[in-house]
Amino acid sequence: MELDQLVQALTGSNDRYAYACLKELLAQSGNSDAVFTYFDRFAAMMSAQNSYQRSRGLLLIAANAQWDTEGRVQAVLPEYLCHITDERPITARQCIKALPQLVAGQPALAPAVLQALQTAKPQYADSMQGLVQRDIAAAAQAIAAQGSV
């Protein structure tokens, strides 16, 4: 399937198909910069009403950070970091878990990412609060272990 079709499906109504397309795009993101050409689409997905679409955009930005030589990830970083406390805890967890990959691709962003993790004050139901807090601690530890700071 062509990249255009995979990217188009990310915002379609069939979530199962969109997830399959996401997995394919993530795999391709590790091999070449071809998927990075859709960066603006992924950045726009961060403000989607649909939390699945927000998560897909966040994951693809992190997976493609390694290919950014123009500072595009840095330009969207403030919006990206807002999703550490996304209204949907699942999206917040996806964002947080992707941060070590984002920093691995853009090591200069480590201080800002760590600062955002340290100051985040997520407010979720008790059943999710502990999970999000553990995700934050694990992401901060993984970023610190990369030696970017």
C-alpha angles and dihedrals in degrees: 000000000000122000092242091059093046093050092045090054092057091079097037125114095249101087095183092055091043090054091051089051090048091054091051092048091048090052092049091047090065093056107044145356093252093106091049089073086076093056094120090056091051091048091051090052090064089075097046117128090227110083092209089058091048090052092049092051092048093049093048093049090053093046091052099041089099090067096051113110096155102062095252093137091051089051092057096035096103091056091042092054092051087070091067082085098030115165088248112063093209090058090046090053092049090050094048094047091051094053096086089055091048091051092045087059094042108027093175089069094061097097093051092045093048090048091052092049093048094050098040114121105191116191113200138139114288092257091062102029095079093046093052091047091052090048090052092050092047093048092048091049092048092050092048090049090056088068093230093131 
